[in-house]
Amino acid sequence: MFCLKDGEIKVAPRDTAMSHLEWFEAERWVTPDDQHFMEATVRGMFIPDKNAIFLYRGRGFFFDDDLIAEANRRARQLQTALMLDAHVMVYAGPADTGIRGRRYEQKLLGTIESLTRKG
């Protein structure tokens, strides 16, 4: 699990059972009264079984052109921070397109290798 904060990639403690929100609360990046960080911050996770990372924002797991551009710019940094190989797939959107009966969009951006060639 990771997020982009203050221009840096922050990585959650390895094998944590916390959600992003719980991690952000533990770090005091969000409070019950101020959820802006949760909604605005690019965050995501690496799913080893899928050999893929997923990036999104907010409780709605949304993405836009800005998030996609950020993923392209940060592909090499994500690879280094998360110790990933170049063949890991990069997606915008959540790892599961169906969560609690709701459907979420997901878009394949390419592999880390293909994104680093673009940048």
N, CA, C and O atoms as a GROMACS GRO file, in nm:
protein
  476
    1MET      N    1   0.086  -0.117   0.000
    1MET     CA    2   0.000   0.000   0.000
    1MET      C    3   0.091   0.123   0.000
    1MET      O    4   0.193   0.125   0.068
    2PHE      N    5   0.052   0.224  -0.077
    2PHE     CA    6   0.135   0.343  -0.089
    2PHE      C    7   0.048   0.464  -0.117
    2PHE      O    8  -0.071   0.452  -0.147
    3CYS      N    9   0.110   0.581  -0.106
    3CYS     CA   10   0.044   0.705  -0.147
    3CYS      C   11   0.152   0.805  -0.188
    3CYS      O   12   0.270   0.788  -0.158
    4LEU      N   13   0.109   0.909  -0.257
    4LEU     CA   14   0.198   1.020  -0.293
    4LEU      C   15   0.167   1.135  -0.198
    4LEU      O   16   0.057   1.188  -0.198
    5LYS      N   17   0.266   1.172  -0.117
    5LYS     CA   18   0.248   1.278  -0.018
    5LYS      C   19   0.367   1.372  -0.023
    5LYS      O   20   0.482   1.328  -0.015
    6ASP      N   21   0.340   1.500  -0.036
    6ASP     CA   22   0.445   1.602  -0.038
    6ASP      C   23   0.552   1.570  -0.141
    6ASP      O   24   0.672   1.590  -0.116
    7GLY      N   25   0.509   1.521  -0.257
    7GLY     CA   26   0.602   1.493  -0.366
    7GLY      C   27   0.681   1.365  -0.352
    7GLY      O   28   0.767   1.336  -0.435
    8GLU      N   29   0.653   1.286  -0.249
    8GLU     CA   30   0.726   1.162  -0.225
    8GLU      C   31   0.630   1.043  -0.222
    8GLU      O   32   0.511   1.057  -0.192
    9ILE      N   33   0.684   0.927  -0.253
    9ILE     CA   34   0.607   0.804  -0.240
    9ILE      C   35   0.625   0.752  -0.098
    9ILE      O   36   0.737   0.722  -0.055
   10LYS      N   37   0.514   0.741  -0.027
   10LYS     CA   38   0.515   0.688   0.109
   10LYS      C   39   0.461   0.545   0.103
   10LYS      O   40   0.358   0.520   0.039
   11VAL      N   41   0.528   0.453   0.168
   11VAL     CA   42   0.489   0.312   0.167
   11VAL      C   43   0.445   0.272   0.308
   11VAL      O   44   0.514   0.300   0.406
   12ALA      N   45   0.331   0.207   0.316
   12ALA     CA   46   0.278   0.161   0.445
   12ALA      C   47   0.366   0.049   0.501
   12ALA      O   48   0.442  -0.014   0.426
   13PRO      N   49   0.357   0.026   0.631
   13PRO     CA   50   0.432  -0.086   0.689
   13PRO      C   51   0.400  -0.217   0.617
   13PRO      O   52   0.284  -0.245   0.584
   14ARG      N   53   0.501  -0.295   0.593
   14ARG     CA   54   0.486  -0.423   0.520
   14ARG      C   55   0.387  -0.514   0.592
   14ARG      O   56   0.387  -0.525   0.715
   15ASP      N   57   0.302  -0.580   0.513
   15ASP     CA   58   0.204  -0.678   0.564
   15ASP      C   59   0.105  -0.618   0.663
   15ASP      O   60   0.051  -0.690   0.747
   16THR      N   61   0.080  -0.488   0.655
   16THR     CA   62  -0.016  -0.426   0.745
   16THR      C   63  -0.158  -0.474   0.713
   16THR      O   64  -0.190  -0.504   0.598
   17ALA      N   65  -0.240  -0.481   0.814
   17ALA     CA   66  -0.381  -0.516   0.797
   17ALA      C   67  -0.467  -0.390   0.785
   17ALA      O   68  -0.588  -0.398   0.766
   18MET      N   69  -0.403  -0.272   0.798
   18MET     CA   70  -0.477  -0.146   0.793
   18MET      C   71  -0.524  -0.116   0.651
   18MET      O   72  -0.463  -0.158   0.552
   19SER      N   73  -0.635  -0.042   0.643
   19SER     CA   74  -0.679   0.015   0.516
   19SER      C   75  -0.601   0.144   0.494
   19SER      O   76  -0.529   0.190   0.582
   20HIS      N   77  -0.615   0.203   0.374
   20HIS     CA   78  -0.552   0.333   0.352
   20HIS      C   79  -0.600   0.434   0.456
   20HIS      O   80  -0.519   0.506   0.514
   21LEU      N   81  -0.731   0.439   0.479
   21LEU     CA   82  -0.785   0.535   0.575
   21LEU      C   83  -0.726   0.514   0.714
   21LEU      O   84  -0.688   0.610   0.780
   22GLU      N   85  -0.718   0.390   0.758
   22GLU     CA   86  -0.660   0.363   0.891
   22GLU      C   87  -0.512   0.403   0.896
   22GLU      O   88  -0.466   0.458   0.996
   23TRP      N   89  -0.440   0.376   0.789
   23TRP     CA   90  -0.299   0.416   0.781
   23TRP      C   91  -0.288   0.568   0.787
   23TRP      O   92  -0.206   0.621   0.862
   24PHE      N   93  -0.369   0.638   0.707
   24PHE     CA   94  -0.365   0.785   0.706
   24PHE      C   95  -0.400   0.842   0.842
   24PHE      O   96  -0.339   0.940   0.886
   25GLU      N   97  -0.498   0.783   0.911
   25GLU     CA   98  -0.533   0.828   1.046
   25GLU      C   99  -0.418   0.804   1.143
   25GLU      O  100  -0.388   0.890   1.226
   26ALA      N  101  -0.354   0.688   1.134
   26ALA     CA  102  -0.241   0.656   1.222
   26ALA      C  103  -0.126   0.754   1.203
   26ALA      O  104  -0.055   0.788   1.298
   27GLU      N  105  -0.107   0.799   1.080
   27GLU     CA  106  -0.001   0.897   1.049
   27GLU      C  107  -0.045   1.040   1.080
   27GLU      O  108   0.035   1.133   1.074
   28ARG      N  109  -0.173   1.056   1.113
   28ARG     CA  110  -0.234   1.188   1.140
   28ARG      C  111  -0.239   1.276   1.015
   28ARG      O  112  -0.229   1.399   1.023
   29TRP      N  113  -0.254   1.210   0.899
   29TRP     CA  114  -0.270   1.283   0.773
   29TRP      C  115  -0.416   1.318   0.749
   29TRP      O  116  -0.446   1.409   0.672
   30VAL      N  117  -0.508   1.246   0.815
   30VAL     CA  118  -0.651   1.278   0.810
   30VAL      C  119  -0.706   1.274   0.951
   30VAL      O  120  -0.651   1.209   1.040
   31THR      N  121  -0.816   1.343   0.968
   31THR     CA  122  -0.890   1.340   1.094
   31THR      C  123  -1.036   1.318   1.060
   31THR      O  124  -1.076   1.335   0.945
   32PRO      N  125  -1.118   1.281   1.158
   32PRO     CA  126  -1.260   1.264   1.128
   32PRO      C  127  -1.324   1.391   1.071
   32PRO      O  128  -1.421   1.383   0.995
   33ASP      N  129  -1.270   1.508   1.106
   33ASP     CA  130  -1.325   1.635   1.059
   33ASP      C  131  -1.266   1.681   0.926
   33ASP      O  132  -1.322   1.768   0.860
   34ASP      N  133  -1.154   1.624   0.885
   34ASP     CA  134  -1.088   1.668   0.763
   34ASP      C  135  -1.045   1.547   0.680
   34ASP      O  136  -0.943   1.484   0.708
   35GLN      N  137  -1.123   1.517   0.580
   35GLN     CA  138  -1.097   1.402   0.494
   35GLN      C  139  -1.039   1.445   0.358
   35GLN      O  140  -1.030   1.362   0.267
   36HIS      N  141  -0.999   1.571   0.344
   36HIS     CA  142  -0.948   1.620   0.216
   36HIS      C  143  -0.831   1.536   0.166
   36HIS      O  144  -0.825   1.502   0.048
   37PHE      N  145  -0.738   1.502   0.255
   37PHE     CA  146  -0.622   1.423   0.215
   37PHE      C  147  -0.665   1.291   0.150
   37PHE      O  148  -0.610   1.251   0.048
   38MET      N  149  -0.764   1.226   0.209
   38MET     CA  150  -0.814   1.098   0.157
   38MET      C  151  -0.871   1.115   0.017
   38MET      O  152  -0.852   1.030  -0.069
   39GLU      N  153  -0.941   1.224  -0.005
   39GLU     CA  154  -1.007   1.245  -0.134
   39GLU      C  155  -0.910   1.293  -0.242
   39GLU      O  156  -0.930   1.261  -0.360
   40ALA      N  157  -0.808   1.368  -0.205
   40ALA     CA  158  -0.720   1.431  -0.304
   40ALA      C  159  -0.593   1.351  -0.336
   40ALA      O  160  -0.535   1.370  -0.442
   41THR      N  161  -0.551   1.265  -0.246
   41THR     CA  162  -0.422   1.198  -0.259
   41THR      C  163  -0.426   1.078  -0.352
   41THR      O  164  -0.517   0.995  -0.344
   42VAL      N  165  -0.326   1.069  -0.440
   42VAL     CA  166  -0.309   0.949  -0.521
   42VAL      C  167  -0.259   0.839  -0.428
   42VAL      O  168  -0.160   0.856  -0.357
   43ARG      N  169  -0.327   0.727  -0.431
   43ARG     CA  170  -0.289   0.615  -0.346
   43ARG      C  171  -0.309   0.486  -0.424
   43ARG      O  172  -0.364   0.486  -0.534
   44GLY      N  173  -0.264   0.378  -0.367
   44GLY     CA  174  -0.282   0.251  -0.436
   44GLY      C  175  -0.216   0.136  -0.366
   44GLY      O  176  -0.174   0.146  -0.250
   45MET      N  177  -0.207   0.026  -0.439
   45MET     CA  178  -0.147  -0.094  -0.381
   45MET      C  179  -0.094  -0.185  -0.490
   45MET      O  180  -0.135  -0.179  -0.606
   46PHE      N  181   0.000  -0.269  -0.449
   46PHE     CA  182   0.054  -0.374  -0.534
   46PHE      C  183  -0.014  -0.504  -0.494
   46PHE      O  184  -0.018  -0.539  -0.376
   47ILE      N  185  -0.068  -0.576  -0.592
   47ILE     CA  186  -0.132  -0.705  -0.568
   47ILE      C  187  -0.044  -0.813  -0.633
   47ILE      O  188  -0.049  -0.831  -0.754
   48PRO      N  189   0.036  -0.884  -0.553
   48PRO     CA  190   0.129  -0.982  -0.610
   48PRO      C  191   0.063  -1.088  -0.698
   48PRO      O  192   0.118  -1.123  -0.803
   49ASP      N  193  -0.054  -1.138  -0.658
   49ASP     CA  194  -0.121  -1.242  -0.737
   49ASP      C  195  -0.160  -1.195  -0.876
   49ASP      O  196  -0.174  -1.275  -0.968
   50LYS      N  197  -0.179  -1.065  -0.891
   50LYS     CA  198  -0.214  -1.007  -1.021
   50LYS      C  199  -0.093  -0.946  -1.090
   50LYS      O  200  -0.102  -0.901  -1.204
   51ASN      N  201   0.021  -0.945  -1.020
   51ASN     CA  202   0.143  -0.880  -1.070
   51ASN      C  203   0.111  -0.741  -1.122
   51ASN      O  204   0.150  -0.704  -1.234
   52ALA      N  205   0.039  -0.664  -1.040
   52ALA     CA  206  -0.009  -0.534  -1.085
   52ALA      C  207  -0.018  -0.436  -0.969
   52ALA      O  208  -0.040  -0.473  -0.854
   53ILE      N  209   0.000  -0.308  -1.004
   53ILE     CA  210  -0.030  -0.201  -0.909
   53ILE      C  211  -0.152  -0.126  -0.958
   53ILE      O  212  -0.178  -0.116  -1.078
   54PHE      N  213  -0.227  -0.074  -0.863
   54PHE     CA  214  -0.352  -0.004  -0.890
   54PHE      C  215  -0.344   0.131  -0.821
   54PHE      O  216  -0.312   0.139  -0.703
   55LEU      N  217  -0.373   0.238  -0.897
   55LEU     CA  218  -0.368   0.374  -0.843
   55LEU      C  219  -0.505   0.439  -0.856
   55LEU      O  220  -0.576   0.418  -0.955
   56TYR      N  221  -0.542   0.518  -0.755
   56TYR     CA  222  -0.674   0.582  -0.753
   56TYR      C  223  -0.674   0.691  -0.649
   56TYR      O  224  -0.576   0.711  -0.576
   57ARG      N  225  -0.786   0.762  -0.642
   57ARG     CA  226  -0.807   0.867  -0.541
   57ARG      C  227  -0.941   0.845  -0.474
   57ARG      O  228  -1.031   0.781  -0.529
   58GLY      N  229  -0.953   0.898  -0.354
   58GLY     CA  230  -1.081   0.909  -0.286
   58GLY      C  231  -1.147   0.778  -0.246
   58GLY      O  232  -1.100   0.669  -0.279
   59ARG      N  233  -1.256   0.793  -0.176
   59ARG     CA  234  -1.334   0.676  -0.133
   59ARG      C  235  -1.400   0.608  -0.252
   59ARG      O  236  -1.435   0.491  -0.244
   60GLY      N  237  -1.415   0.681  -0.362
   60GLY     CA  238  -1.478   0.625  -0.482
   60GLY      C  239  -1.380   0.560  -0.577
   60GLY      O  240  -1.418   0.521  -0.687
   61PHE      N  241  -1.253   0.549  -0.537
   61PHE     CA  242  -1.150   0.483  -0.618
   61PHE      C  243  -1.145   0.541  -0.760
   61PHE      O  244  -1.131   0.467  -0.857
   62PHE      N  245  -1.158   0.673  -0.771
   62PHE     CA  246  -1.166   0.733  -0.903
   62PHE      C  247  -1.029   0.768  -0.958
   62PHE      O  248  -0.929   0.773  -0.886
   63PHE      N  249  -1.026   0.792  -1.088
   63PHE     CA  250  -0.906   0.839  -1.155
   63PHE      C  251  -0.946   0.934  -1.265
   63PHE      O  252  -1.059   0.931  -1.315
   64ASP      N  253  -0.853   1.019  -1.303
   64ASP     CA  254  -0.874   1.116  -1.408
   64ASP      C  255  -0.744   1.131  -1.486
   64ASP      O  256  -0.647   1.060  -1.460
   65ASP      N  257  -0.742   1.224  -1.582
   65ASP     CA  258  -0.622   1.244  -1.663
   65ASP      C  259  -0.502   1.285  -1.579
   65ASP      O  260  -0.389   1.247  -1.610
   66ASP      N  261  -0.525   1.362  -1.473
   66ASP     CA  262  -0.415   1.403  -1.386
   66ASP      C  263  -0.352   1.283  -1.315
   66ASP      O  264  -0.230   1.273  -1.305
   67LEU      N  265  -0.435   1.192  -1.266
   67LEU     CA  266  -0.382   1.073  -1.200
   67LEU      C  267  -0.305   0.987  -1.300
   67LEU      O  268  -0.198   0.934  -1.266
   68ILE      N  269  -0.356   0.973  -1.421
   68ILE     CA  270  -0.286   0.894  -1.523
   68ILE      C  271  -0.152   0.957  -1.557
   68ILE      O  272  -0.052   0.886  -1.572
   69ALA      N  273  -0.148   1.089  -1.570
   69ALA     CA  274  -0.021   1.158  -1.596
   69ALA      C  275   0.076   1.137  -1.481
   69ALA      O  276   0.196   1.117  -1.503
   70GLU      N  277   0.026   1.142  -1.358
   70GLU     CA  278   0.110   1.120  -1.240
   70GLU      C  279   0.166   0.977  -1.241
   70GLU      O  280   0.283   0.957  -1.209
   71ALA      N  281   0.084   0.880  -1.276
   71ALA     CA  282   0.131   0.741  -1.284
   71ALA      C  283   0.243   0.727  -1.386
   71ALA      O  284   0.341   0.657  -1.363
   72ASN      N  285   0.228   0.794  -1.499
   72ASN     CA  286   0.332   0.791  -1.602
   72ASN      C  287   0.461   0.855  -1.551
   72ASN      O  288   0.570   0.801  -1.572
   73ARG      N  289   0.449   0.969  -1.486
   73ARG     CA  290   0.567   1.039  -1.433
   73ARG      C  291   0.637   0.962  -1.322
   73ARG      O  292   0.759   0.965  -1.310
   74ARG      N  293   0.559   0.892  -1.242
   74ARG     CA  294   0.612   0.827  -1.121
   74ARG      C  295   0.641   0.678  -1.137
   74ARG      O  296   0.677   0.613  -1.039
   75ALA      N  297   0.626   0.623  -1.256
   75ALA     CA  298   0.642   0.478  -1.274
   75ALA      C  299   0.775   0.427  -1.221
   75ALA      O  300   0.779   0.328  -1.149
   76ARG      N  301   0.884   0.492  -1.257
   76ARG     CA  302   1.017   0.447  -1.212
   76ARG      C  303   1.029   0.459  -1.060
   76ARG      O  304   1.083   0.369  -0.995
   77GLN      N  305   0.979   0.569  -1.002
   77GLN     CA  306   0.984   0.586  -0.857
   77GLN      C  307   0.901   0.480  -0.785
   77GLN      O  308   0.942   0.427  -0.682
   78LEU      N  309   0.784   0.448  -0.840
   78LEU     CA  310   0.700   0.343  -0.782
   78LEU      C  311   0.772   0.208  -0.788
   78LEU      O  312   0.768   0.130  -0.693
   79GLN      N  313   0.837   0.182  -0.901
   79GLN     CA  314   0.911   0.057  -0.916
   79GLN      C  315   1.017   0.045  -0.806
   79GLN      O  316   1.031  -0.060  -0.744
   80THR      N  317   1.092   0.152  -0.785
   80THR     CA  318   1.198   0.151  -0.684
   80THR      C  319   1.142   0.141  -0.542
   80THR      O  320   1.187   0.058  -0.463
   81ALA      N  321   1.044   0.225  -0.511
   81ALA     CA  322   0.989   0.229  -0.374
   81ALA      C  323   0.923   0.097  -0.334
   81ALA      O  324   0.931   0.056  -0.218
   82LEU      N  325   0.858   0.032  -0.431
   82LEU     CA  326   0.786  -0.092  -0.401
   82LEU      C  327   0.866  -0.217  -0.438
   82LEU      O  328   0.818  -0.330  -0.421
   83MET      N  329   0.988  -0.197  -0.489
   83MET     CA  330   1.077  -0.308  -0.528
   83MET      C  331   1.008  -0.401  -0.628
   83MET      O  332   0.997  -0.522  -0.606
   84LEU      N  333   0.961  -0.342  -0.738
   84LEU     CA  334   0.888  -0.417  -0.840
   84LEU      C  335   0.974  -0.439  -0.963
   84LEU      O  336   1.069  -0.363  -0.988
   85ASP      N  337   0.942  -0.542  -1.040
   85ASP     CA  338   1.014  -0.560  -1.166
   85ASP      C  339   0.944  -0.479  -1.276
   85ASP      O  340   0.834  -0.429  -1.257
   86ALA      N  341   1.010  -0.468  -1.388
   86ALA     CA  342   0.962  -0.383  -1.497
   86ALA      C  343   0.837  -0.436  -1.566
   86ALA      O  344   0.772  -0.363  -1.641
   87HIS      N  345   0.802  -0.562  -1.541
   87HIS     CA  346   0.688  -0.623  -1.609
   87HIS      C  347   0.558  -0.614  -1.530
   87HIS      O  348   0.455  -0.668  -1.572
   88VAL      N  349   0.561  -0.548  -1.416
   88VAL     CA  350   0.440  -0.528  -1.337
   88VAL      C  351   0.343  -0.439  -1.415
   88VAL      O  352   0.382  -0.337  -1.470
   89MET      N  353   0.217  -0.480  -1.419
   89MET     CA  354   0.113  -0.403  -1.488
   89MET      C  355   0.069  -0.287  -1.400
   89MET      O  356   0.067  -0.297  -1.277
   90VAL      N  357   0.035  -0.175  -1.464
   90VAL     CA  358  -0.009  -0.056  -1.392
   90VAL      C  359  -0.152  -0.024  -1.437
   90VAL      O  360  -0.179  -0.009  -1.556
   91TYR      N  361  -0.242  -0.013  -1.340
   91TYR     CA  362  -0.382   0.017  -1.366
   91TYR      C  363  -0.423   0.144  -1.293
   91TYR      O  364  -0.372   0.174  -1.185
   92ALA      N  365  -0.515   0.218  -1.352
   92ALA     CA  366  -0.586   0.325  -1.283
   92ALA      C  367  -0.719   0.265  -1.241
   92ALA      O  368  -0.789   0.203  -1.321
   93GLY      N  369  -0.754   0.285  -1.115
   93GLY     CA  370  -0.876   0.228  -1.061
   93GLY      C  371  -0.843   0.121  -0.959
   93GLY      O  372  -0.727   0.084  -0.943
   94PRO      N  373  -0.945   0.070  -0.890
   94PRO     CA  374  -0.922  -0.028  -0.784
   94PRO      C  375  -0.888  -0.166  -0.838
   94PRO      O  376  -0.913  -0.197  -0.955
   95ALA      N  377  -0.831  -0.250  -0.751
   95ALA     CA  378  -0.794  -0.386  -0.790
   95ALA      C  379  -0.917  -0.470  -0.826
   95ALA      O  380  -0.911  -0.555  -0.914
   96ASP      N  381  -1.027  -0.446  -0.758
   96ASP     CA  382  -1.152  -0.516  -0.787
   96ASP      C  383  -1.251  -0.418  -0.846
   96ASP      O  384  -1.273  -0.310  -0.791
   97THR      N  385  -1.312  -0.454  -0.959
   97THR     CA  386  -1.407  -0.363  -1.022
   97THR      C  387  -1.544  -0.368  -0.956
   97THR      O  388  -1.626  -0.279  -0.977
   98GLY      N  389  -1.570  -0.471  -0.877
   98GLY     CA  390  -1.695  -0.480  -0.802
   98GLY      C  391  -1.667  -0.483  -0.654
   98GLY      O  392  -1.606  -0.577  -0.603
   99ILE      N  393  -1.712  -0.380  -0.583
   99ILE     CA  394  -1.690  -0.371  -0.439
   99ILE      C  395  -1.824  -0.339  -0.372
   99ILE      O  396  -1.887  -0.238  -0.401
  100ARG      N  397  -1.865  -0.428  -0.282
  100ARG     CA  398  -1.992  -0.411  -0.208
  100ARG      C  399  -2.109  -0.378  -0.302
  100ARG      O  400  -2.187  -0.287  -0.275
  101GLY      N  401  -2.118  -0.452  -0.411
  101GLY     CA  402  -2.229  -0.436  -0.504
  101GLY      C  403  -2.218  -0.318  -0.598
  101GLY      O  404  -2.308  -0.295  -0.679
  102ARG      N  405  -2.111  -0.244  -0.590
  102ARG     CA  406  -2.092  -0.127  -0.678
  102ARG      C  407  -1.983  -0.157  -0.780
  102ARG      O  408  -1.885  -0.223  -0.748
  103ARG      N  409  -2.001  -0.108  -0.903
  103ARG     CA  410  -1.904  -0.129  -1.010
  103ARG      C  411  -1.812  -0.008  -1.020
  103ARG      O  412  -1.858   0.106  -1.010
  104TYR      N  413  -1.683  -0.034  -1.039
  104TYR     CA  414  -1.583   0.072  -1.052
  104TYR      C  415  -1.506   0.055  -1.182
  104TYR      O  416  -1.478  -0.057  -1.225
  105GLU      N  417  -1.473   0.167  -1.243
  105GLU     CA  418  -1.396   0.165  -1.367
  105GLU      C  419  -1.250   0.132  -1.336
  105GLU      O  420  -1.197   0.166  -1.231
  106GLN      N  421  -1.188   0.064  -1.432
  106GLN     CA  422  -1.047   0.029  -1.422
  106GLN      C  423  -0.987   0.044  -1.561
  106GLN      O  424  -1.050   0.006  -1.660
  107LYS      N  425  -0.866   0.098  -1.569
  107LYS     CA  426  -0.802   0.119  -1.699
  107LYS      C  427  -0.657   0.073  -1.693
  107LYS      O  428  -0.581   0.115  -1.606
  108LEU      N  429  -0.619  -0.015  -1.786
  108LEU     CA  430  -0.481  -0.060  -1.795
  108LEU      C  431  -0.398   0.051  -1.859
  108LEU      O  432  -0.429   0.097  -1.969
  109LEU      N  433  -0.291   0.093  -1.790
  109LEU     CA  434  -0.203   0.198  -1.842
  109LEU      C  435  -0.081   0.140  -1.912
  109LEU      O  436  -0.020   0.206  -1.996
  110GLY      N  437  -0.045   0.016  -1.880
  110GLY     CA  438   0.071  -0.049  -1.939
  110GLY      C  439   0.154  -0.115  -1.831
  110GLY      O  440   0.110  -0.129  -1.717
  111THR      N  441   0.275  -0.154  -1.867
  111THR     CA  442   0.369  -0.208  -1.768
  111THR      C  443   0.454  -0.093  -1.716
  111THR      O  444   0.459   0.014  -1.775
  112ILE      N  445   0.522  -0.116  -1.606
  112ILE     CA  446   0.615  -0.015  -1.556
  112ILE      C  447   0.716   0.018  -1.665
  112ILE      O  448   0.749   0.134  -1.688
  113GLU      N  449   0.765  -0.086  -1.732
  113GLU     CA  450   0.863  -0.066  -1.839
  113GLU      C  451   0.809   0.024  -1.950
  113GLU      O  452   0.877   0.116  -1.994
  114SER      N  453   0.686  -0.002  -1.996
  114SER     CA  454   0.630   0.080  -2.105
  114SER      C  455   0.605   0.223  -2.060
  114SER      O  456   0.621   0.316  -2.138
  115LEU      N  457   0.566   0.242  -1.934
  115LEU     CA  458   0.542   0.378  -1.884
  115LEU      C  459   0.673   0.455  -1.869
  115LEU      O  460   0.677   0.575  -1.894
  116THR      N  461   0.780   0.386  -1.828
  116THR     CA  462   0.907   0.457  -1.812
  116THR      C  463   0.966   0.494  -1.948
  116THR      O  464   1.040   0.592  -1.958
  117ARG      N  465   0.935   0.419  -2.052
  117ARG     CA  466   0.980   0.456  -2.186
  117ARG      C  467   0.909   0.582  -2.236
  117ARG      O  468   0.968   0.661  -2.310
  118LYS      N  469   0.783   0.600  -2.196
  118LYS     CA  470   0.706   0.719  -2.236
  118LYS      C  471   0.763   0.845  -2.172
  118LYS      O  472   0.776   0.949  -2.236
  119GLY      N  473   0.797   0.832  -2.042
  119GLY     CA  474   0.838   0.947  -1.962
  119GLY      C  475   0.976   0.991  -1.994
  119GLY      O  476   1.025   1.087  -1.935
   0.00000   0.00000   0.00000
